[in-house]
Amino acid sequence: MASSKRPLQCLLKRALGTRSFCALPKKSSASPSSSSEELMRMEHEYSAHNYHPIPMVFSQAKGTCIWDPEGHKYIDFLSAYSAVNQGHCHPKVMKALVEQAERLTLSSRAFYNDKFPVLAEYLTHLFGYDMVLPMNTGAEGVETGLKLARKWGYEKKKIPKNEAIIVSCCGCFHGRTLGAISMSCDNDATRGFGPLVPGHLKVDFGDIDALEKIFKDHGDQICGFLFEPIQGEAGVIVPPDGYLKAVRNLCSKHNILMIADEIQTGIARTGKMLACEWENIRPDVVILGKALGAGVLPVSAVLADKDIMLCIKPGEHGSTFGGNPLASAVAIAALNVVKDEGLIERAATMGQEFRDQLRNVQMRFPEIIKEVRGRGLLNAVEMNNKALFPASAYDVCLKLKERGILAKPTHDTIIRLAPPLCISLEELKEASKALSDVLETDLPKMQKQIPDSKVAAASEACDRCGRVLHD
Ligand SMILES: Cc1ncc(COP(=O)(O)O)c(C=O)c1O
């Protein structure tokens, strides 16, 4: 057993790095036995290995800043995959949480409670839909959207029994339940978990002609088209202008539900309340999650009009915790913060500023940085595989971490940069400078240190549709 721990300990030692950090404002309560190294060792030993985290332990956080148990300070450029749009531990959300927690936390939907109806009215009015179905995680929200589409397909569109099809996009990410991975093109997500849920077709994201062909060929059986308005996990892929509008038209023409997964893109992240607003379109079904709970509690919600939503009857779908009063109070506060603090406008202006800064870095390293892209504060830097070799985006993120910037790669060459929307100009500059410094100083050293034997991971074709999305 001991020998299997050694490589991890070596990795942790290397990864903990040497940067000198600002101290935590108040004394950390971390004891010597809960050092970063020990905590990471414990997690590795006792938790399933279903993630490959950047080796940094969150111990305390406020706004855009995070401290590890040793008191080192970092700036968050992931926001828990856009769940912390409002900033960590926002005081107004925490107040709502504490006040509600002292009064009532759970009724289950076996009864009514005095908070969920208030959230339901707020959400439906804010987003302009008749009704909401509350869940907890994003994947549950997606599952709800899929079930709703099938039910509507049989009841309203009169698709013959068990023949309904849902179309999703190559490169999509909709979560990790069996239903959600059944939409996926990610071999890691799908291999070893078959058989996947049937009744599914794939189409290239952004290709309206391909979608039209599928709708023409199978339209009578298709109940829904599930998509992300900007593909997050795929590497912040923004579709061509006019795509969302064209999708809206095709869905209307073929009587197919347009189902927008706004779990990552929604709640102000892209500089609009919903990313679909970039093309002024109204999907039939909108799925929200992540920042609806302000990074405090898992809260997801599916919005639709009555002719769709009422296809689901009592007992046919639900969740013990969905619509619980604690989550409802948090979600109300989370939405109020977005509105009161002008986070939509802030994401738009700061995002533009950030992309300008990153493009300046790209001009300094045109061989390494292939593209800077994004909307609002959902951005990505895509690097050139050959120029990085034998390093990867993960190695670049390790070095960013040593310089106090927390970001996570997606695929081998892409770094997603999505800070809390309360990020300051100075902090954006710090991140751009850190990236520039890593590419100038750290990357050449890493390229010498990483063994030559490391072979560049060839991008595999998707098992399901045969496409290679990243090379
Ligand atoms: C677009 C999208 N849909 C669904 C999910 C799944 O959400 P959760 O992890 O809360 O289940 C995610 C998570 O990253 C996501 O980005």
The ligand as a MOL file (V3000), in Angstrom:
LIG
                    3D

  0  0  0     0  0            999 V3000
M  V30 BEGIN CTAB
M  V30 COUNTS 16 16 0 0 0
M  V30 BEGIN ATOM
M  V30 1 C -24.0840 22.9240 -19.5740 0
M  V30 2 C -24.1210 22.0330 -18.3610 0
M  V30 3 N -25.1880 21.2520 -18.1720 0
M  V30 4 C -25.2750 20.4450 -17.0960 0
M  V30 5 C -24.2640 20.3870 -16.1680 0
M  V30 6 C -24.3730 19.4680 -14.9810 0
M  V30 7 O -24.5600 20.1780 -13.8060 0
M  V30 8 P -24.2890 19.4710 -12.3890 0
M  V30 9 O -22.8380 19.2160 -12.3020 0
M  V30 10 O -24.7950 20.4570 -11.3650 0
M  V30 11 O -25.0840 18.2020 -12.3880 0
M  V30 12 C -23.1340 21.1880 -16.3360 0
M  V30 13 C -22.0220 21.1360 -15.3740 0
M  V30 14 O -20.9190 21.5430 -15.6150 0
M  V30 15 C -23.0640 22.0350 -17.4650 0
M  V30 16 O -22.0020 22.8190 -17.6790 0
M  V30 END ATOM
M  V30 BEGIN BOND
M  V30 1 1 1 2
M  V30 2 1 2 3
M  V30 3 2 2 15
M  V30 4 2 3 4
M  V30 5 1 4 5
M  V30 6 1 5 6
M  V30 7 2 5 12
M  V30 8 1 6 7
M  V30 9 1 7 8
M  V30 10 2 8 9
M  V30 11 1 8 10
M  V30 12 1 8 11
M  V30 13 1 12 13
M  V30 14 1 12 15
M  V30 15 2 13 14
M  V30 16 1 15 16
M  V30 END BOND
M  V30 END CTAB
M  END
